[in-house]
Amino acid sequence: MPEKRTVKRAQAAKRAGKAPSTQAGEFVHEEIEHIREGKHGARSAKQAIAIGLSKARRAGVKIPKKGAAAKKTSARKRPATKKAARTSSESTATRKRAATKALKREGSSSVSKTALSRQARSAASKQTASSRSAAARKAARTKGSAGRSAAAKKAARTRKRA
């Protein structure tokens, strides 16, 4: 169950006209914090992000499913048996408990700064240069003057340090 403040932040992002992925970012951030606090672990940064996105979907954020999850959903359109008709949202208490126990056994290094940086880089490298450029242009447009100023100052500090 997501925290109230996470849901409020996501709703504020929605009211501000932010993209669904931005709204979902609040849930992903919450998940990363949980892992860092030691509530449970994750095997990889990708898993932590997936858990956050799943929470966001359950909270009503309209994020499209991509890749294997989308294929699995389309393959499950017409179930043959009653057992096959059970969706992931209707999982049993035993299954939920098993999932929680499995996560508790995992470590927390999956959400270290290095791991998250590695994940972000690999995700970005899979996109074309033009789409990365378009995303950067859109980010600059939607940031606002105060945000741009803060980002420029941060970039200058980073360059000074390096």
LOMIMAR-183037 format. One record per atom (N, C-alpha, C): residue in one letter; x, y, z; residue number from 1; atom name. Coordinates in steps of 0.02 Angstrom, whole numbers. Layout:
N
[vexvex "A",[X,Y,Z],NUM,"CA"]
...
***
This chain:
162
[vexvex "M",[42,-60,0],1,"N"]
[vexvex "M",[0,0,0],1,"CA"]
[vexvex "M",[44,62,0],1,"C"]
[vexvex "P",[36,107,-49],2,"N"]
[vexvex "P",[77,167,-51],2,"CA"]
[vexvex "P",[60,216,6],2,"C"]
[vexvex "E",[109,255,25],3,"N"]
[vexvex "E",[98,304,78],3,"CA"]
[vexvex "E",[54,361,52],3,"C"]
[vexvex "K",[19,394,99],4,"N"]
[vexvex "K",[-28,448,80],4,"CA"]
[vexvex "K",[9,505,44],4,"C"]
[vexvex "R",[69,521,69],5,"N"]
[vexvex "R",[105,578,39],5,"CA"]
[vexvex "R",[127,563,-32],5,"C"]
[vexvex "T",[141,499,-46],6,"N"]
[vexvex "T",[160,479,-114],6,"CA"]
[vexvex "T",[101,488,-161],6,"C"]
[vexvex "V",[42,466,-139],7,"N"]
[vexvex "V",[-19,472,-180],7,"CA"]
[vexvex "V",[-34,546,-191],7,"C"]
[vexvex "K",[-26,587,-139],8,"N"]
[vexvex "K",[-40,659,-145],8,"CA"]
[vexvex "K",[8,691,-195],8,"C"]
[vexvex "R",[71,673,-192],9,"N"]
[vexvex "R",[120,700,-239],9,"CA"]
[vexvex "R",[103,681,-311],9,"C"]
[vexvex "A",[83,618,-320],10,"N"]
[vexvex "A",[65,595,-387],10,"CA"]
[vexvex "A",[4,632,-413],10,"C"]
[vexvex "Q",[-45,644,-368],11,"N"]
[vexvex "Q",[-105,681,-388],11,"CA"]
[vexvex "Q",[-88,753,-406],11,"C"]
[vexvex "A",[-42,782,-368],12,"N"]
[vexvex "A",[-20,851,-382],12,"CA"]
[vexvex "A",[14,854,-450],12,"C"]
[vexvex "A",[54,803,-466],13,"N"]
[vexvex "A",[87,799,-531],13,"CA"]
[vexvex "A",[35,793,-587],13,"C"]
[vexvex "K",[-18,755,-574],14,"N"]
[vexvex "K",[-71,746,-624],14,"CA"]
[vexvex "K",[-107,813,-636],14,"C"]
[vexvex "R",[-122,849,-581],15,"N"]
[vexvex "R",[-155,914,-587],15,"CA"]
[vexvex "R",[-112,964,-625],15,"C"]
[vexvex "A",[-46,957,-615],16,"N"]
[vexvex "A",[1,1003,-649],16,"CA"]
[vexvex "A",[10,985,-723],16,"C"]
[vexvex "G",[-22,930,-744],17,"N"]
[vexvex "G",[-19,910,-814],17,"CA"]
[vexvex "G",[43,871,-832],17,"C"]
[vexvex "K",[75,841,-782],18,"N"]
[vexvex "K",[135,802,-795],18,"CA"]
[vexvex "K",[117,736,-827],18,"C"]
[vexvex "A",[166,706,-860],19,"N"]
[vexvex "A",[156,642,-895],19,"CA"]
[vexvex "A",[144,586,-844],19,"C"]
[vexvex "P",[110,532,-864],20,"N"]
[vexvex "P",[99,475,-819],20,"CA"]
[vexvex "P",[164,447,-790],20,"C"]
[vexvex "S",[218,448,-830],21,"N"]
[vexvex "S",[281,422,-806],21,"CA"]
[vexvex "S",[309,465,-748],21,"C"]
[vexvex "T",[295,530,-751],22,"N"]
[vexvex "T",[317,575,-697],22,"CA"]
[vexvex "T",[276,561,-634],22,"C"]
[vexvex "Q",[211,550,-643],23,"N"]
[vexvex "Q",[168,534,-586],23,"CA"]
[vexvex "Q",[191,469,-554],23,"C"]
[vexvex "A",[208,421,-595],24,"N"]
[vexvex "A",[230,355,-571],24,"CA"]
[vexvex "A",[298,360,-537],24,"C"]
[vexvex "G",[337,410,-556],25,"N"]
[vexvex "G",[403,419,-526],25,"CA"]
[vexvex "G",[401,426,-451],25,"C"]
[vexvex "E",[347,455,-425],26,"N"]
[vexvex "E",[338,462,-352],26,"CA"]
[vexvex "E",[335,393,-319],26,"C"]
[vexvex "F",[301,346,-351],27,"N"]
[vexvex "F",[294,279,-322],27,"CA"]
[vexvex "F",[361,241,-326],27,"C"]
[vexvex "V",[397,252,-381],28,"N"]
[vexvex "V",[463,221,-389],28,"CA"]
[vexvex "V",[510,248,-336],28,"C"]
[vexvex "H",[507,314,-325],29,"N"]
[vexvex "H",[550,345,-275],29,"CA"]
[vexvex "H",[535,317,-206],29,"C"]
[vexvex "E",[470,308,-191],30,"N"]
[vexvex "E",[449,280,-126],30,"CA"]
[vexvex "E",[478,209,-118],30,"C"]
[vexvex "E",[475,171,-171],31,"N"]
[vexvex "E",[500,102,-170],31,"CA"]
[vexvex "E",[576,100,-156],31,"C"]
[vexvex "I",[611,145,-188],32,"N"]
[vexvex "I",[684,150,-178],32,"CA"]
[vexvex "I",[699,168,-105],32,"C"]
[vexvex "E",[659,214,-77],33,"N"]
[vexvex "E",[668,232,-6],33,"CA"]
[vexvex "E",[655,172,39],33,"C"]
[vexvex "H",[604,134,24],34,"N"]
[vexvex "H",[588,75,65],34,"CA"]
[vexvex "H",[646,26,65],34,"C"]
[vexvex "I",[676,15,7],35,"N"]
[vexvex "I",[732,-32,2],35,"CA"]
[vexvex "I",[792,-5,41],35,"C"]
[vexvex "R",[804,60,35],36,"N"]
[vexvex "R",[860,91,71],36,"CA"]
[vexvex "R",[849,89,147],36,"C"]
[vexvex "E",[786,95,169],37,"N"]
[vexvex "E",[770,92,240],37,"CA"]
[vexvex "E",[777,21,267],37,"C"]
[vexvex "G",[775,-29,222],38,"N"]
[vexvex "G",[781,-98,243],38,"CA"]
[vexvex "G",[715,-133,254],38,"C"]
[vexvex "K",[659,-102,230],39,"N"]
[vexvex "K",[594,-134,236],39,"CA"]
[vexvex "K",[594,-200,199],39,"C"]
[vexvex "H",[625,-199,140],40,"N"]
[vexvex "H",[635,-260,100],40,"CA"]
[vexvex "H",[690,-245,50],40,"C"]
[vexvex "G",[709,-293,10],41,"N"]
[vexvex "G",[762,-283,-39],41,"CA"]
[vexvex "G",[737,-292,-109],41,"C"]
[vexvex "A",[783,-291,-156],42,"N"]
[vexvex "A",[768,-304,-227],42,"CA"]
[vexvex "A",[830,-332,-258],42,"C"]
[vexvex "R",[821,-373,-309],43,"N"]
[vexvex "R",[878,-406,-341],43,"CA"]
[vexvex "R",[915,-358,-387],43,"C"]
[vexvex "S",[878,-310,-416],44,"N"]
[vexvex "S",[909,-263,-462],44,"CA"]
[vexvex "S",[870,-197,-461],44,"C"]
[vexvex "A",[901,-145,-491],45,"N"]
[vexvex "A",[868,-80,-495],45,"CA"]
[vexvex "A",[805,-87,-537],45,"C"]
[vexvex "K",[808,-128,-589],46,"N"]
[vexvex "K",[751,-139,-633],46,"CA"]
[vexvex "K",[692,-168,-594],46,"C"]
[vexvex "Q",[705,-213,-547],47,"N"]
[vexvex "Q",[652,-243,-507],47,"CA"]
[vexvex "Q",[621,-190,-461],47,"C"]
[vexvex "A",[662,-148,-432],48,"N"]
[vexvex "A",[636,-95,-388],48,"CA"]
[vexvex "A",[591,-48,-427],48,"C"]
[vexvex "I",[611,-31,-488],49,"N"]
[vexvex "I",[570,12,-532],49,"CA"]
[vexvex "I",[505,-22,-550],49,"C"]
[vexvex "A",[509,-87,-565],50,"N"]
[vexvex "A",[449,-125,-583],50,"CA"]
[vexvex "A",[398,-127,-526],50,"C"]
[vexvex "I",[423,-135,-465],51,"N"]
[vexvex "I",[379,-137,-407],51,"CA"]
[vexvex "I",[344,-69,-399],51,"C"]
[vexvex "G",[383,-15,-407],52,"N"]
[vexvex "G",[355,53,-402],52,"CA"]
[vexvex "G",[302,66,-455],52,"C"]
[vexvex "L",[316,44,-517],53,"N"]
[vexvex "L",[268,53,-572],53,"CA"]
[vexvex "L",[204,14,-559],53,"C"]
[vexvex "S",[212,-46,-531],54,"N"]
[vexvex "S",[155,-88,-515],54,"CA"]
[vexvex "S",[110,-54,-464],54,"C"]
[vexvex "K",[141,-24,-413],55,"N"]
[vexvex "K",[103,13,-361],55,"CA"]
[vexvex "K",[67,72,-393],55,"C"]
[vexvex "A",[101,106,-439],56,"N"]
[vexvex "A",[71,164,-472],56,"CA"]
[vexvex "A",[9,143,-512],56,"C"]
[vexvex "R",[15,87,-548],57,"N"]
[vexvex "R",[-42,62,-587],57,"CA"]
[vexvex "R",[-101,47,-542],57,"C"]
[vexvex "R",[-86,15,-484],58,"N"]
[vexvex "R",[-140,-3,-437],58,"CA"]
[vexvex "R",[-171,60,-407],58,"C"]
[vexvex "A",[-132,114,-402],59,"N"]
[vexvex "A",[-158,176,-374],59,"CA"]
[vexvex "A",[-196,217,-426],59,"C"]
[vexvex "G",[-197,194,-489],60,"N"]
[vexvex "G",[-237,227,-540],60,"CA"]
[vexvex "G",[-198,268,-590],60,"C"]
[vexvex "V",[-131,266,-589],61,"N"]
[vexvex "V",[-92,303,-639],61,"CA"]
[vexvex "V",[-95,264,-705],61,"C"]
[vexvex "K",[-112,300,-758],62,"N"]
[vexvex "K",[-122,266,-823],62,"CA"]
[vexvex "K",[-55,256,-860],62,"C"]
[vexvex "I",[-18,206,-840],63,"N"]
[vexvex "I",[46,191,-873],63,"CA"]
[vexvex "I",[36,131,-919],63,"C"]
[vexvex "P",[54,137,-982],64,"N"]
[vexvex "P",[47,79,-1027],64,"CA"]
[vexvex "P",[98,26,-1010],64,"C"]
[vexvex "K",[77,-37,-1017],65,"N"]
[vexvex "K",[124,-93,-1006],65,"CA"]
[vexvex "K",[166,-102,-1069],65,"C"]
[vexvex "K",[231,-115,-1059],66,"N"]
[vexvex "K",[275,-123,-1117],66,"CA"]
[vexvex "K",[310,-191,-1113],66,"C"]
[vexvex "G",[332,-215,-1169],67,"N"]
[vexvex "G",[373,-275,-1171],67,"CA"]
[vexvex "G",[337,-338,-1152],67,"C"]
[vexvex "A",[370,-380,-1112],68,"N"]
[vexvex "A",[345,-446,-1094],68,"CA"]
[vexvex "A",[278,-443,-1058],68,"C"]
[vexvex "A",[269,-394,-1015],69,"N"]
[vexvex "A",[206,-388,-977],69,"CA"]
[vexvex "A",[147,-377,-1024],69,"C"]
[vexvex "A",[157,-334,-1075],70,"N"]
[vexvex "A",[103,-320,-1123],70,"CA"]
[vexvex "A",[86,-382,-1163],70,"C"]
[vexvex "K",[137,-419,-1184],71,"N"]
[vexvex "K",[126,-480,-1222],71,"CA"]
[vexvex "K",[88,-532,-1181],71,"C"]
[vexvex "K",[107,-537,-1117],72,"N"]
[vexvex "K",[75,-585,-1072],72,"CA"]
[vexvex "K",[2,-568,-1064],72,"C"]
[vexvex "T",[-13,-503,-1058],73,"N"]
[vexvex "T",[-82,-480,-1049],73,"CA"]
[vexvex "T",[-124,-496,-1111],73,"C"]
[vexvex "S",[-96,-482,-1170],74,"N"]
[vexvex "S",[-134,-495,-1232],74,"CA"]
[vexvex "S",[-143,-570,-1243],74,"C"]
[vexvex "A",[-96,-610,-1221],75,"N"]
[vexvex "A",[-102,-683,-1227],75,"CA"]
[vexvex "A",[-154,-711,-1180],75,"C"]
[vexvex "R",[-169,-672,-1126],76,"N"]
[vexvex "R",[-215,-695,-1075],76,"CA"]
[vexvex "R",[-286,-668,-1086],76,"C"]
[vexvex "K",[-302,-646,-1146],77,"N"]
[vexvex "K",[-367,-617,-1159],77,"CA"]
[vexvex "K",[-425,-665,-1147],77,"C"]
[vexvex "R",[-420,-727,-1175],78,"N"]
[vexvex "R",[-473,-775,-1168],78,"CA"]
[vexvex "R",[-448,-837,-1131],78,"C"]
[vexvex "P",[-456,-839,-1064],79,"N"]
[vexvex "P",[-431,-897,-1026],79,"CA"]
[vexvex "P",[-471,-961,-1040],79,"C"]
[vexvex "A",[-436,-1017,-1038],80,"N"]
[vexvex "A",[-468,-1081,-1051],80,"CA"]
[vexvex "A",[-503,-1108,-988],80,"C"]
[vexvex "T",[-472,-1096,-930],81,"N"]
[vexvex "T",[-500,-1122,-868],81,"CA"]
[vexvex "T",[-512,-1066,-818],81,"C"]
[vexvex "K",[-546,-1083,-763],82,"N"]
[vexvex "K",[-560,-1034,-711],82,"CA"]
[vexvex "K",[-495,-1012,-677],82,"C"]
[vexvex "K",[-450,-1060,-668],83,"N"]
[vexvex "K",[-386,-1046,-635],83,"CA"]
[vexvex "K",[-345,-998,-678],83,"C"]
[vexvex "A",[-348,-1006,-743],84,"N"]
[vexvex "A",[-310,-963,-788],84,"CA"]
[vexvex "A",[-340,-893,-790],84,"C"]
[vexvex "A",[-404,-887,-770],85,"N"]
[vexvex "A",[-438,-822,-772],85,"CA"]
[vexvex "A",[-416,-776,-716],85,"C"]
[vexvex "R",[-383,-802,-665],86,"N"]
[vexvex "R",[-362,-761,-609],86,"CA"]
[vexvex "R",[-307,-713,-631],86,"C"]
[vexvex "T",[-319,-649,-621],87,"N"]
[vexvex "T",[-269,-599,-641],87,"CA"]
[vexvex "T",[-219,-588,-584],87,"C"]
[vexvex "S",[-166,-552,-598],88,"N"]
[vexvex "S",[-115,-539,-548],88,"CA"]
[vexvex "S",[-142,-498,-490],88,"C"]
[vexvex "S",[-194,-457,-502],89,"N"]
[vexvex "S",[-222,-416,-448],89,"CA"]
[vexvex "S",[-263,-459,-399],89,"C"]
[vexvex "E",[-281,-519,-421],90,"N"]
[vexvex "E",[-321,-563,-377],90,"CA"]
[vexvex "E",[-278,-619,-347],90,"C"]
[vexvex "S",[-214,-605,-334],91,"N"]
[vexvex "S",[-171,-658,-308],91,"CA"]
[vexvex "S",[-190,-675,-237],91,"C"]
[vexvex "T",[-174,-735,-217],92,"N"]
[vexvex "T",[-193,-760,-152],92,"CA"]
[vexvex "T",[-148,-732,-96],92,"C"]
[vexvex "A",[-172,-738,-35],93,"N"]
[vexvex "A",[-134,-714,23],93,"CA"]
[vexvex "A",[-68,-752,29],93,"C"]
[vexvex "T",[-70,-817,14],94,"N"]
[vexvex "T",[-10,-859,18],94,"CA"]
[vexvex "T",[43,-834,-30],94,"C"]
[vexvex "R",[21,-818,-90],95,"N"]
[vexvex "R",[67,-793,-142],95,"CA"]
[vexvex "R",[97,-725,-122],95,"C"]
[vexvex "K",[55,-681,-96],96,"N"]
[vexvex "K",[78,-615,-74],96,"CA"]
[vexvex "K",[130,-622,-18],96,"C"]
[vexvex "R",[115,-666,29],97,"N"]
[vexvex "R",[161,-677,86],97,"CA"]
[vexvex "R",[227,-705,62],97,"C"]
[vexvex "A",[225,-751,14],98,"N"]
[vexvex "A",[286,-780,-14],98,"CA"]
[vexvex "A",[328,-727,-49],98,"C"]
[vexvex "A",[294,-683,-87],99,"N"]
[vexvex "A",[329,-629,-122],99,"CA"]
[vexvex "A",[363,-582,-74],99,"C"]
[vexvex "T",[328,-564,-20],100,"N"]
[vexvex "T",[356,-520,31],100,"CA"]
[vexvex "T",[417,-551,64],100,"C"]
[vexvex "K",[411,-616,81],101,"N"]
[vexvex "K",[467,-651,113],101,"CA"]
[vexvex "K",[528,-654,67],101,"C"]
[vexvex "A",[515,-665,3],102,"N"]
[vexvex "A",[569,-668,-46],102,"CA"]
[vexvex "A",[605,-601,-51],102,"C"]
[vexvex "L",[565,-547,-51],103,"N"]
[vexvex "L",[595,-479,-55],103,"CA"]
[vexvex "L",[635,-463,8],103,"C"]
[vexvex "K",[613,-487,65],104,"N"]
[vexvex "K",[649,-474,128],104,"CA"]
[vexvex "K",[717,-508,128],104,"C"]
[vexvex "R",[724,-561,90],105,"N"]
[vexvex "R",[789,-597,86],105,"CA"]
[vexvex "R",[839,-561,41],105,"C"]
[vexvex "E",[814,-516,-2],106,"N"]
[vexvex "E",[859,-482,-49],106,"CA"]
[vexvex "E",[896,-425,-16],106,"C"]
[vexvex "G",[951,-405,-47],107,"N"]
[vexvex "G",[992,-351,-21],107,"CA"]
[vexvex "G",[967,-283,-42],107,"C"]
[vexvex "S",[1002,-231,-20],108,"N"]
[vexvex "S",[981,-162,-36],108,"CA"]
[vexvex "S",[1030,-127,-82],108,"C"]
[vexvex "S",[1082,-161,-104],109,"N"]
[vexvex "S",[1131,-129,-148],109,"CA"]
[vexvex "S",[1104,-116,-218],109,"C"]
[vexvex "S",[1046,-145,-233],110,"N"]
[vexvex "S",[1015,-136,-299],110,"CA"]
[vexvex "S",[992,-65,-311],110,"C"]
[vexvex "V",[983,-25,-257],111,"N"]
[vexvex "V",[962,44,-266],111,"CA"]
[vexvex "V",[1017,93,-243],111,"C"]
[vexvex "S",[1079,71,-246],112,"N"]
[vexvex "S",[1134,116,-232],112,"CA"]
[vexvex "S",[1138,167,-289],112,"C"]
[vexvex "K",[1172,222,-277],113,"N"]
[vexvex "K",[1178,274,-329],113,"CA"]
[vexvex "K",[1210,245,-392],113,"C"]
[vexvex "T",[1260,203,-382],114,"N"]
[vexvex "T",[1295,172,-439],114,"CA"]
[vexvex "T",[1247,128,-479],114,"C"]
[vexvex "A",[1208,86,-444],115,"N"]
[vexvex "A",[1163,40,-478],115,"CA"]
[vexvex "A",[1109,78,-517],115,"C"]
[vexvex "L",[1081,130,-485],116,"N"]
[vexvex "L",[1029,169,-519],116,"CA"]
[vexvex "L",[1057,208,-578],116,"C"]
[vexvex "S",[1119,232,-571],117,"N"]
[vexvex "S",[1152,267,-625],117,"CA"]
[vexvex "S",[1164,220,-684],117,"C"]
[vexvex "R",[1186,160,-669],118,"N"]
[vexvex "R",[1199,109,-720],118,"CA"]
[vexvex "R",[1134,92,-757],118,"C"]
[vexvex "Q",[1079,85,-719],119,"N"]
[vexvex "Q",[1014,69,-748],119,"CA"]
[vexvex "Q",[990,126,-794],119,"C"]
[vexvex "A",[998,188,-771],120,"N"]
[vexvex "A",[976,245,-810],120,"CA"]
[vexvex "A",[1016,251,-875],120,"C"]
[vexvex "R",[1081,240,-870],121,"N"]
[vexvex "R",[1124,244,-930],121,"CA"]
[vexvex "R",[1105,190,-981],121,"C"]
[vexvex "S",[1095,129,-956],122,"N"]
[vexvex "S",[1079,74,-1003],122,"CA"]
[vexvex "S",[1011,85,-1034],122,"C"]
[vexvex "A",[963,112,-996],123,"N"]
[vexvex "A",[896,126,-1023],123,"CA"]
[vexvex "A",[900,182,-1075],123,"C"]
[vexvex "A",[940,233,-1061],124,"N"]
[vexvex "A",[947,289,-1108],124,"CA"]
[vexvex "A",[983,268,-1172],124,"C"]
[vexvex "S",[1032,224,-1165],125,"N"]
[vexvex "S",[1071,203,-1224],125,"CA"]
[vexvex "S",[1029,161,-1273],125,"C"]
[vexvex "K",[973,134,-1248],126,"N"]
[vexvex "K",[929,95,-1292],126,"CA"]
[vexvex "K",[885,140,-1335],126,"C"]
[vexvex "Q",[881,204,-1316],127,"N"]
[vexvex "Q",[841,252,-1355],127,"CA"]
[vexvex "Q",[884,283,-1410],127,"C"]
[vexvex "T",[851,307,-1461],128,"N"]
[vexvex "T",[888,340,-1516],128,"CA"]
[vexvex "T",[910,409,-1492],128,"C"]
[vexvex "A",[962,435,-1524],129,"N"]
[vexvex "A",[988,501,-1506],129,"CA"]
[vexvex "A",[935,555,-1515],129,"C"]
[vexvex "S",[895,549,-1568],130,"N"]
[vexvex "S",[843,600,-1581],130,"CA"]
[vexvex "S",[789,599,-1527],130,"C"]
[vexvex "S",[771,539,-1503],131,"N"]
[vexvex "S",[719,537,-1451],131,"CA"]
[vexvex "S",[746,563,-1384],131,"C"]
[vexvex "R",[811,550,-1371],132,"N"]
[vexvex "R",[843,578,-1310],132,"CA"]
[vexvex "R",[844,654,-1314],132,"C"]
[vexvex "S",[860,679,-1373],133,"N"]
[vexvex "S",[864,751,-1384],133,"CA"]
[vexvex "S",[795,783,-1375],133,"C"]
[vexvex "A",[744,750,-1403],134,"N"]
[vexvex "A",[675,775,-1398],134,"CA"]
[vexvex "A",[653,777,-1325],134,"C"]
[vexvex "A",[671,725,-1287],135,"N"]
[vexvex "A",[653,721,-1216],135,"CA"]
[vexvex "A",[687,778,-1177],135,"C"]
[vexvex "A",[750,792,-1194],136,"N"]
[vexvex "A",[786,846,-1160],136,"CA"]
[vexvex "A",[755,914,-1176],136,"C"]
[vexvex "R",[735,923,-1240],137,"N"]
[vexvex "R",[703,986,-1260],137,"CA"]
[vexvex "R",[637,996,-1222],137,"C"]
[vexvex "K",[598,942,-1218],138,"N"]
[vexvex "K",[534,945,-1183],138,"CA"]
[vexvex "K",[544,960,-1109],138,"C"]
[vexvex "A",[595,929,-1079],139,"N"]
[vexvex "A",[610,939,-1008],139,"CA"]
[vexvex "A",[628,1012,-996],139,"C"]
[vexvex "A",[668,1041,-1040],140,"N"]
[vexvex "A",[688,1111,-1034],140,"CA"]
[vexvex "A",[627,1157,-1040],140,"C"]
[vexvex "R",[580,1138,-1085],141,"N"]
[vexvex "R",[520,1178,-1096],141,"CA"]
[vexvex "R",[474,1177,-1035],141,"C"]
[vexvex "T",[467,1119,-1004],142,"N"]
[vexvex "T",[418,1111,-950],142,"CA"]
[vexvex "T",[447,1126,-881],142,"C"]
[vexvex "K",[512,1138,-877],143,"N"]
[vexvex "K",[545,1148,-812],143,"CA"]
[vexvex "K",[526,1216,-781],143,"C"]
[vexvex "G",[520,1267,-821],144,"N"]
[vexvex "G",[506,1334,-795],144,"CA"]
[vexvex "G",[572,1370,-781],144,"C"]
[vexvex "S",[569,1436,-775],145,"N"]
[vexvex "S",[630,1476,-769],145,"CA"]
[vexvex "S",[668,1461,-705],145,"C"]
[vexvex "A",[632,1454,-649],146,"N"]
[vexvex "A",[665,1440,-585],146,"CA"]
[vexvex "A",[699,1371,-587],146,"C"]
[vexvex "G",[665,1323,-617],147,"N"]
[vexvex "G",[693,1256,-623],147,"CA"]
[vexvex "G",[754,1254,-667],147,"C"]
[vexvex "R",[751,1292,-723],148,"N"]
[vexvex "R",[809,1295,-769],148,"CA"]
[vexvex "R",[869,1326,-734],148,"C"]
[vexvex "S",[855,1379,-696],149,"N"]
[vexvex "S",[908,1414,-659],149,"CA"]
[vexvex "S",[941,1367,-609],149,"C"]
[vexvex "A",[900,1331,-572],150,"N"]
[vexvex "A",[926,1284,-521],150,"CA"]
[vexvex "A",[967,1229,-555],150,"C"]
[vexvex "A",[942,1204,-612],151,"N"]
[vexvex "A",[978,1150,-648],151,"CA"]
[vexvex "A",[1045,1176,-674],151,"C"]
[vexvex "A",[1046,1238,-698],152,"N"]
[vexvex "A",[1109,1267,-723],152,"CA"]
[vexvex "A",[1160,1275,-667],152,"C"]
[vexvex "K",[1136,1297,-608],153,"N"]
[vexvex "K",[1181,1304,-550],153,"CA"]
[vexvex "K",[1209,1237,-529],153,"C"]
[vexvex "K",[1166,1187,-529],154,"N"]
[vexvex "K",[1187,1119,-510],154,"CA"]
[vexvex "K",[1239,1093,-559],154,"C"]
[vexvex "A",[1227,1104,-624],155,"N"]
[vexvex "A",[1273,1081,-676],155,"CA"]
[vexvex "A",[1341,1116,-668],155,"C"]
[vexvex "A",[1339,1181,-651],156,"N"]
[vexvex "A",[1402,1218,-641],156,"CA"]
[vexvex "A",[1441,1191,-582],156,"C"]
[vexvex "R",[1404,1174,-528],157,"N"]
[vexvex "R",[1437,1145,-468],157,"CA"]
[vexvex "R",[1469,1078,-485],157,"C"]
[vexvex "T",[1432,1037,-524],158,"N"]
[vexvex "T",[1457,971,-544],158,"CA"]
[vexvex "T",[1520,978,-587],158,"C"]
[vexvex "R",[1519,1025,-634],159,"N"]
[vexvex "R",[1577,1036,-677],159,"CA"]
[vexvex "R",[1637,1059,-637],159,"C"]
[vexvex "K",[1624,1102,-587],160,"N"]
[vexvex "K",[1678,1129,-545],160,"CA"]
[vexvex "K",[1711,1073,-505],160,"C"]
[vexvex "R",[1669,1026,-481],161,"N"]
[vexvex "R",[1694,971,-439],161,"CA"]
[vexvex "R",[1736,921,-480],161,"C"]
[vexvex "A",[1717,910,-543],162,"N"]
[vexvex "A",[1750,859,-584],162,"CA"]
[vexvex "A",[1819,879,-608],162,"C"]
***
